[in-house]
Amino acid sequence: MNARNRWLMISVGLGILLNPLNSSMVSVAIPRLQNVFQLDFTVVSWIIFSFYIASSIAQPVMGKASDLFGRRRIFLIGLIVAFVASLLAPLSLNFGWLIVFRIVQSIGTSMMVAVGMAIVRIHITEKQASALSVLSIFLSGAAAIGPFVGGILIHWWSWPAIFFVNIPFAVASFLLAWRNIPKDKTATSVARGMSFSKWLDLLDASGILLFTVGLVAFLASLLSAKSNGHISLMSAFVGLIGLVLLVAFVRHELKTTSPFIPLRAFAKYPTMTWVNVEFMLVNLLFYSIFFGLPSYLQMVRHVGELHTGVLMLSLGLCSLVVSPIAGRWIDKSGPRPALLLSGILMALGSIWIVTLNQTSPVISVCLALAAFGISNGLNSVGMQAALFKSAPKEIIGVASGIFNTSRYLGTILSSLLIGIVMGGKFSFEGFRVLGIILTVIALSLIFMNRRRRESGQLQES
């Protein structure tokens, strides 16, 4: 990789790490936020849900916007939005305002993730898996070490530090991106002289509205059922409205001339659809451990925030070490072998959790974390490489946005799974049941990968 491409990767990497870093640091902040705002776990957990729901909606929207109006422009605006939100969030007067700034922060960081992947796809044409492995160091590495960073910041300062820490990254990324990301001339020609109503038509504002309201209503219904332990009449009604709106969204996208999610393209390229389904399941597995284990350690084994962060560091270090190795491997052999090995490691890590007992040393969880960390490094590069092989270049922005929406849907489902299994209270028995369920999902992923190999769906260069 030449010097120009290296600086481009660093510029993009410093921006996209803000999304996973902020989604993961908060995992060790929940108990502190409960004490500060005097709220129960169910209410405080919306600091996690709001971020992921906003990200799942914002990423395909921003991917569509970048395809139309310029990837560099959207990336730089995202950095400004994330900077302002990170500066204002610690000044929140109450928990409601904190959620608002958290959503704004999610939108800003989402602008960079979808657009950053598209920038790499467009401007780095050789050894893309190696380039993706560099992004993975920023993206997955930030997610994996987030609990460690959050634990240190909260232990030595307080919860506002997990927002202030974003500011130097945002400033550095803005300065480097301004200099190193090439201008997109085609975007300026599309946007120049266009009325606001035409902008809305090109962005498919109607489709975005149907998707947003439908998804929020449906997920809010599920999260309410998880929080209350039962499905109320109001919850069921809201969920039904969400489903109706999502069906209307599908019909709208199939008819409109400029859909923000090109559903026909997903039908035309079935491999791209399967990549997204598998990525959702991968993240369901990973984040069930990622969020479940810190809460288990703190609430059941009574491990402190700092020590929990240190234990979770084994997951992050394994991801960071494996990502560049995975990039070189995938450049030579394609994504399929790496994804198969990843599934095997996740199955082994889940089985190890099932074998733990109440007298097992706390340090023994590092073995499961290492297995998931290595698999995460393989998945981060392998799944993105599989997407690049299956997605047409002209819709790579929105395809990357949908890809990351699959990540967040998997994350939201992981929270629902934890809530259902634990029943609102973390216990050793519930954690073992969670391990059994994750083992079944991991084995299913291995089966899916092998079936795709037999059918030849996953094409390699």
C-alpha positions in Angstrom: 0.0 0.0 0.0 1.5 3.3 -1.1 1.8 6.4 1.2 -1.3 8.1 -0.3 -3.5 5.1 0.4 -2.1 4.7 3.9 -3.0 8.3 4.8 -6.4 7.8 3.2 -6.9 4.7 5.4 -5.8 6.6 8.6 -8.2 9.5 7.7 -11.1 7.2 7.3 -10.2 4.9 10.2 -10.0 7.7 12.8 -13.5 8.7 11.8 -15.2 5.3 11.6 -13.8 4.1 15.0 -16.0 6.6 16.7 -19.2 4.6 16.1 -18.1 1.2 17.5 -16.1 2.9 20.3 -19.1 4.8 21.5 -21.4 1.8 21.2 -19.1 -0.3 23.3 -17.7 2.0 26.0 -21.1 2.4 27.4 -21.4 -1.3 28.2 -19.4 -0.8 31.5 -21.2 2.5 32.2 -24.7 1.2 32.9 -24.3 0.7 36.7 -22.7 4.2 37.1 -25.5 5.8 35.0 -28.1 4.0 37.1 -26.7 5.6 40.3 -26.2 9.0 38.8 -29.7 9.4 37.4 -31.4 7.2 39.9 -33.1 5.0 37.3 -33.6 1.3 36.9 -31.8 -1.0 34.5 -34.6 -1.1 32.0 -34.7 2.7 31.5 -30.9 3.2 31.5 -30.5 0.4 28.9 -32.1 2.8 26.3 -28.7 4.5 26.2 -27.7 1.4 24.3 -30.9 0.8 22.3 -31.2 4.4 21.1 -27.7 4.3 19.7 -28.2 1.1 17.8 -31.7 1.9 16.5 -30.5 5.3 15.3 -27.5 3.7 13.6 -29.5 1.0 11.9 -31.7 3.7 10.3 -29.0 6.4 9.7 -26.5 4.2 7.9 -28.5 3.2 4.8 -29.9 6.7 4.6 -26.4 8.2 4.7 -25.1 5.6 2.3 -27.8 6.7 -0.2 -27.0 10.4 0.4 -23.3 9.7 -0.2 -24.0 7.9 -3.5 -25.9 11.0 -4.7 -24.2 14.0 -3.1 -20.6 13.1 -2.4 -18.9 10.8 0.0 -16.2 13.3 1.1 -18.9 15.9 2.0 -21.0 13.4 4.0 -17.9 12.1 5.8 -16.8 15.6 6.9 -20.3 16.6 8.0 -20.5 13.5 10.1 -17.4 14.4 11.9 -18.8 17.8 12.8 -22.1 16.3 14.0 -20.2 13.7 16.2 -17.9 16.5 17.6 -20.8 18.7 18.7 -22.8 15.8 20.2 -19.8 14.5 22.1 -19.2 18.0 23.5 -22.8 18.6 24.6 -23.8 15.1 25.9 -21.8 15.5 29.2 -23.7 18.8 29.8 -27.1 17.1 29.7 -29.5 18.4 32.4 -31.2 15.0 32.7 -31.2 11.5 31.2 -33.7 12.5 28.5 -31.3 15.0 27.1 -28.5 12.5 27.3 -30.5 10.2 25.1 -31.1 13.0 22.6 -27.4 13.8 22.3 -26.7 10.1 22.1 -29.0 9.8 19.1 -27.3 12.8 17.4 -23.9 11.2 18.1 -25.1 8.0 16.5 -26.3 9.8 13.4 -23.0 11.6 13.0 -20.8 8.5 13.5 -23.1 6.5 11.2 -22.4 9.0 8.4 -18.8 8.1 8.6 -19.1 4.3 8.7 -21.2 3.7 5.6 -19.3 6.4 3.7 -15.9 5.3 4.9 -16.4 1.8 3.5 -17.5 3.2 0.2 -14.5 5.5 0.0 -12.2 2.5 0.4 -14.2 0.6 -2.2 -13.9 3.4 -4.8 -10.4 4.7 -4.2 -8.4 1.6 -3.3 -8.7 -0.9 -6.1 -5.8 -3.3 -5.3 -5.6 -5.8 -2.3 -8.9 -4.6 -0.9 -9.0 -7.3 1.7 -5.7 -5.9 3.1 -7.2 -2.4 3.1 -10.3 -3.8 4.9 -8.1 -5.4 7.5 -6.7 -1.9 8.3 -10.2 -0.5 8.6 -11.0 -3.5 10.8 -8.3 -2.5 13.2 -10.1 0.8 13.7 -13.6 -0.5 13.4 -13.7 -3.9 15.2 -10.7 -3.0 17.4 -12.4 0.0 18.7 -15.5 -2.0 19.5 -13.5 -4.7 21.2 -11.4 -2.4 23.4 -14.2 -0.1 24.1 -15.1 -1.7 27.5 -11.5 -1.5 28.6 -11.2 2.2 27.6 -14.6 2.9 29.2 -13.7 1.0 32.4 -10.5 3.1 32.8 -12.2 6.4 32.0 -15.1 5.8 34.4 -12.9 4.5 37.1 -10.5 7.4 37.1 -12.9 10.2 36.1 -16.6 9.6 35.5 -19.2 8.9 32.8 -18.8 12.2 30.9 -15.2 11.1 30.0 -16.6 8.5 27.6 -18.0 11.4 25.5 -15.1 13.8 25.8 -12.6 11.2 24.6 -14.2 11.4 21.1 -13.1 15.1 20.6 -9.4 14.5 19.7 -10.3 11.7 17.3 -12.9 13.8 15.6 -10.6 16.8 15.2 -7.7 14.6 13.9 -9.9 12.8 11.4 -11.4 16.0 10.1 -8.0 17.6 9.4 -6.7 14.4 7.7 -9.9 13.7 5.8 -10.0 17.3 4.5 -6.5 16.8 3.0 -6.5 13.1 1.9 -10.1 12.1 0.8 -10.4 13.0 -2.9 -13.3 15.2 -4.0 -16.2 13.6 -5.7 -16.9 15.7 -8.8 -19.9 13.7 -9.9 -21.7 14.3 -6.7 -21.4 18.1 -7.0 -22.7 18.0 -10.6 -25.8 16.0 -9.4 -26.5 18.4 -6.5 -25.8 21.7 -8.2 -28.9 23.7 -8.9 -31.3 21.1 -7.6 -34.4 22.2 -5.7 -35.1 20.9 -2.2 -38.1 18.9 -3.3 -35.9 17.1 -5.9 -33.3 16.4 -3.3 -36.1 14.7 -1.2 -37.2 12.7 -4.2 -33.7 11.5 -5.0 -33.1 10.6 -1.3 -36.5 8.8 -1.3 -37.8 10.7 1.7 -41.1 8.8 1.7 -39.3 5.5 1.8 -37.0 6.7 4.6 -40.0 7.9 6.6 -41.8 4.5 6.2 -38.7 2.6 7.1 -37.8 4.8 10.1 -41.3 4.9 11.7 -41.9 1.2 10.9 -38.6 0.0 12.3 -38.8 2.2 15.4 -42.4 1.0 16.2 -41.6 -2.6 15.7 -38.3 -2.5 17.7 -39.9 -0.4 20.5 -42.7 -3.1 20.8 -40.1 -5.8 21.1 -38.0 -3.9 23.6 -41.1 -3.0 25.7 -42.1 -6.7 25.8 -38.6 -7.6 26.9 -38.5 -5.0 29.6 -42.0 -5.8 31.0 -41.6 -9.6 30.7 -45.0 -9.8 28.8 -46.7 -8.4 25.7 -49.3 -5.8 26.5 -52.1 -4.8 24.2 -50.5 -1.5 23.5 -47.1 -3.2 22.7 -48.8 -5.6 20.3 -50.7 -2.7 18.6 -47.5 -0.7 18.2 -45.7 -3.7 16.8 -48.5 -4.4 14.4 -48.4 -0.8 13.1 -44.6 -1.2 12.7 -45.1 -4.4 10.6 -47.7 -2.7 8.5 -45.5 0.2 7.8 -42.5 -2.0 6.9 -44.7 -3.9 4.5 -45.8 -0.6 3.0 -42.1 0.4 2.8 -41.3 -2.8 0.8 -44.1 -2.1 -1.7 -43.0 1.6 -2.0 -39.3 0.6 -2.7 -40.3 -1.8 -5.4 -42.3 0.9 -7.2 -40.3 4.1 -6.8 -37.7 5.1 -9.4 -35.0 6.1 -6.8 -35.3 3.8 -3.8 -33.0 4.4 -0.9 -32.8 0.7 -0.3 -32.7 -1.0 -3.8 -34.7 -4.2 -2.9 -34.7 -5.3 -6.5 -30.9 -5.3 -6.5 -30.9 -7.6 -3.5 -33.2 -9.9 -5.4 -30.9 -9.7 -8.4 -27.8 -10.4 -6.3 -28.9 -13.1 -3.8 -25.3 -13.5 -2.5 -25.5 -9.9 -1.2 -28.7 -10.8 0.7 -27.1 -13.9 2.3 -24.1 -11.9 3.3 -26.3 -9.5 5.2 -28.3 -12.3 6.9 -25.1 -14.1 8.0 -23.6 -10.8 9.2 -26.7 -10.2 11.4 -26.4 -13.7 13.0 -22.6 -13.2 13.5 -23.3 -10.0 15.4 -26.2 -11.6 17.4 -23.5 -14.1 18.6 -20.7 -11.6 19.2 -22.7 -8.9 21.0 -24.6 -11.4 23.2 -21.1 -12.1 24.7 -20.0 -8.5 24.3 -22.8 -7.1 26.4 -23.8 -10.2 28.4 -20.4 -11.0 29.8 -19.5 -7.6 31.4 -23.0 -7.5 33.1 -22.5 -11.1 34.3 -19.1 -10.3 35.7 -20.2 -7.2 37.5 -23.7 -8.3 38.7 -23.1 -12.0 39.4 -19.3 -12.4 40.1 -19.0 -8.9 41.6 -16.0 -7.9 39.5 -15.3 -4.1 39.4 -15.6 -1.9 36.3 -11.8 -1.6 35.9 -11.1 -5.3 36.2 -14.1 -6.1 33.9 -12.5 -3.8 31.3 -9.1 -5.5 31.7 -10.7 -9.0 31.2 -12.6 -7.8 28.1 -9.2 -6.6 26.7 -8.4 -10.1 25.7 -11.2 -9.9 23.1 -9.9 -6.7 21.7 -6.3 -7.7 21.5 -7.2 -10.9 19.6 -9.3 -8.9 17.1 -6.5 -6.4 16.6 -3.8 -9.1 16.0 -5.9 -11.3 13.7 -7.3 -8.5 11.4 -4.2 -7.8 9.4 -3.4 -11.6 9.2 -7.0 -12.2 8.0 -6.6 -9.5 5.3 -3.6 -11.2 3.8 -5.2 -14.6 4.0 -8.4 -13.4 2.3 -6.5 -11.6 -0.4 -5.0 -15.0 -1.4 -7.8 -17.5 -0.6 -11.1 -15.4 -0.6 -13.4 -14.9 2.3 -14.9 -18.4 2.6 -12.2 -20.3 4.6 -11.8 -17.4 7.0 -15.6 -17.3 7.6 -15.7 -21.1 8.2 -12.9 -20.9 10.7 -14.7 -18.0 12.4 -17.9 -20.1 12.8 -15.9 -22.9 14.4 -14.2 -20.6 16.9 -17.5 -19.0 17.9 -18.9 -22.5 18.5 -15.9 -23.4 20.6 -16.2 -20.2 22.6 -19.9 -20.8 23.2 -19.3 -24.4 24.3 -16.6 -23.1 26.8 -19.1 -20.8 28.4 -21.5 -23.7 28.9 -18.7 -25.7 30.7 -18.1 -22.9 33.2 -19.3 -23.4 36.7 -19.7 -21.2 39.8 -16.3 -22.0 41.1 -14.5 -21.5 37.8 -11.8 -18.8 38.0 -13.0 -15.5 36.6 -9.8 -15.4 34.4 -11.0 -18.5 32.6 -13.6 -16.4 30.7 -10.6 -15.1 28.7 -10.5 -18.3 26.7 -14.0 -17.7 25.5 -13.2 -14.1 24.9 -10.1 -15.0 22.9 -12.1 -17.4 20.7 -14.7 -14.7 20.0 -12.0 -12.0 19.5 -10.2 -14.1 16.8 -13.5 -14.9 15.1 -14.4 -11.2 15.2 -11.1 -10.3 13.5 -11.9 -12.9 10.8 -15.5 -11.8 10.4 -14.8 -8.1 10.2 -12.6 -8.6 7.1 -14.3 -11.7 5.6 -17.8 -10.4 5.7 -16.9 -7.0 4.2 -14.8 -8.7 1.5 -17.8 -10.9 0.7 -20.0 -7.9 0.4 -17.6 -6.1 -1.9 -17.6 -9.2 -4.2 -21.4 -9.4 -4.3 -22.4 -5.7 -4.4 -22.4 -3.6 -7.7 -20.0 -0.7 -7.5 -22.7 1.9 -8.3 -24.7 1.1 -5.1 -21.8 0.4 -2.8 -22.7 3.3 -0.5 -26.2 2.1 0.3 -25.0 -1.5 0.2 -22.5 -0.7 2.9 -25.2 1.1 4.9 -27.5 -1.9 4.8 -24.6 -4.1 5.7 -24.0 -2.1 8.9 -27.8 -2.0 9.5 -27.5 -5.8 9.6 -24.8 -5.4 12.3 -27.1 -3.2 14.4 -30.1 -5.4 14.0 -28.0 -8.3 15.2 -26.9 -6.2 18.2 -30.5 -5.3 19.1 -31.5 -9.0 18.8 -28.6 -9.9 21.1 -30.0 -7.5 23.7 -33.5 -9.0 23.3 -32.0 -12.5 23.7 -30.1 -11.6 26.9 -33.3 -10.0 28.3 -35.4 -13.1 27.5 -32.9 -15.6 28.9 -32.0 -13.6 32.0 -35.5 -12.5 32.8 -34.4 -9.1 33.9 -31.8 -10.4 36.4 -28.4 -11.8 35.6 -27.7 -15.2 37.0 -25.2 -18.1 36.6 -27.9 -20.4 35.3 -29.2 -17.9 32.8 -25.7 -17.3 31.5 -25.2 -21.0 30.9 -28.5 -21.2 29.0 -27.3 -18.2 26.9 -24.1 -20.2 26.1 -26.2 -23.2 24.9 -28.3 -20.9 22.6 -25.2 -19.3 21.2 -23.7 -22.7 20.5 -26.7 -23.7 18.4 -26.5 -20.4 16.4 -22.7 -20.8 15.8 -23.3 -24.4 14.5 -26.0 -23.0 12.2 -23.6 -20.5 10.8 -21.1 -23.2 10.0 -23.8 -25.2 8.2 -24.8 -22.1 6.2 -21.2 -21.5 5.2 -20.8 -25.1 4.0 -24.1 -25.1 2.1 -23.1 -21.9 0.4 -19.8 -23.5 -0.6 -21.6 -26.4 -2.1 -24.0 -24.3 -4.0 -21.3 -21.9 -5.2 -23.1 -18.8 -4.0 -20.1 -17.2 -2.4 -18.0 -16.4 -5.5 -14.2 -15.8 -5.1 -11.9 -13.9 -7.4 
